Amino acid sequence: MGLFGGKESEESKLEKAEWGKKVKLEEVKKQQAERGKKVRLAKLQERNADYKPSWDKNGVIQFKNEHIAILQRMWGSQVEFIIAFDDLTKEGYRCIAHDEGKEGGQSSGGFTGGVNAYFYFQKMEFVR
């Protein structure tokens, strides 16, 4: 049936069919994207065992391998942080990004800004 109660035109039927195909195609694309996400996550999780032993969540040097390093600047460990930063620079790493971390609030004795900040390094010979 048409828009105003009359017979539906062939053009209208074709438009509905095309719209239905587009909706189905979008659903297929969404399903494929979700499968791709799950596969990527599974591949990352397979490699956890290779990286986790080198991870020190409470250390100034949280992680370091031949490609990347992550430093944590912690309250009370500024000198150790400076030494580690200097060593990484001498070894050819460059600080690529940093994250100010969590706010201290009441537990930081009234200090503002990040209580722990994270610094991400890449060894320059691997940057293309």
C-alpha positions as a printed Julia matrix, in Angstrom:
128×3 Matrix{Float64}:
  0.0     0.0    0.0
  1.25    3.46  -0.86
  1.71    6.48   1.33
 -1.85    7.73   0.84
 -3.59    4.39   0.72
 -3.08    3.73  -2.97
 -1.11    0.98  -4.6
  2.6     0.94  -3.78
  4.74    1.93  -6.72
  7.57   -0.18  -8.09
  9.96    2.64  -7.2
  8.81    2.55  -3.58
  9.23   -1.23  -3.45
 12.77   -0.92  -4.79
 13.61    1.8   -2.27
 12.4    -0.41   0.6
 14.41   -3.36  -0.71
 17.55   -1.21  -1.01
 17.02    0.18   2.49
 16.66   -3.38   3.83
 19.93   -4.38   2.14
 21.7    -1.37   3.67
 20.42   -2.24   7.16
 21.57   -5.85   6.77
 24.96   -4.73   5.43
 25.43   -2.39   8.4
 24.58   -5.24  10.79
 27.1    -7.52   9.07
 29.77   -4.8    9.3
 29.06   -4.34  13.02
 29.31   -8.09  13.63
 32.59   -8.25  11.7
 33.98   -5.31  13.7
 33.03   -6.99  16.99
 34.68  -10.24  15.89
 37.79   -8.28  14.92
 37.9    -6.63  18.37
 37.63  -10.01  20.08
 40.4   -11.5   17.93
 42.73   -8.54  18.62
 42.05   -8.79  22.36
 42.7   -12.54  22.36
 46.02  -12.01  20.54
 47.05   -9.38  23.1
 46.08  -11.62  25.99
 48.15  -14.49  24.54
 51.24  -12.28  24.91
 50.57  -11.25  28.55
 52.92  -13.94  29.84
 55.8   -12.42  27.84
 55.38   -8.92  29.3
 53.97   -9.36  32.79
 57.19  -10.62  34.47
 58.93   -7.36  33.46
 56.13   -5.18  34.84
 56.68   -3.58  38.26
 53.53   -1.62  39.09
 55.07   -0.18  42.26
 58.48    0.72  40.85
 59.87    3.92  39.38
 60.71    1.87  36.28
 57.34    0.23  35.75
 58.3    -1.51  32.53
 61.27   -1.63  30.19
 62.2    -3.71  27.19
 64.35   -3.08  24.11
 61.63   -0.91  22.5
 59.74    0.97  25.22
 59.93    2.03  28.85
 57.39    3.42  31.33
 58.48    5.45  34.33
 56.32    6.37  37.3
 57.12    9.57  39.14
 56.0     8.89  42.7
 55.8    11.06  45.77
 59.08   10.64  47.66
 61.01    9.07  44.75
 61.98   12.15  42.74
 65.74   11.45  42.76
 65.24    7.84  41.61
 62.94    9.14  38.88
 65.59   11.64  37.69
 68.25    8.91  37.6
 66.0     6.54  35.64
 65.0     9.33  33.23
 68.67   10.19  32.67
 69.64    6.55  32.13
 66.87    6.02  29.57
 67.92    9.16  27.7
 71.54    7.92  27.58
 70.32    4.57  26.22
 68.55    6.25  23.3
 64.97    6.39  24.58
 62.88    9.52  24.13
 59.93   10.56  26.24
 56.94   10.41  23.89
 54.03   11.08  26.26
 53.14   11.55  29.89
 50.04   11.18  32.01
 49.6    13.11  35.25
 47.86   10.16  36.88
 45.36   10.36  39.71
 44.52   13.41  41.77
 45.84   13.31  45.32
 42.86   14.76  47.16
 42.89   14.45  50.93
 45.38   11.57  50.98
 48.13   13.7   49.4
 48.33   16.19  52.23
 46.62   18.92  50.22
 48.87   18.76  47.14
 47.17   19.24  43.81
 47.92   17.68  40.44
 48.93   14.09  39.79
 50.23   12.16  42.79
 51.82    9.64  40.42
 52.69   10.63  36.89
 53.55    8.17  34.13
 56.14    8.83  31.4
 56.17    6.74  28.23
 59.41    6.31  26.28
 60.32    4.78  22.93
 63.77    3.84  21.81
 64.4     6.07  18.84
 65.93    3.4   16.61
 62.49    1.73  16.52
 60.54    4.92  15.67
 59.83    5.14  11.95
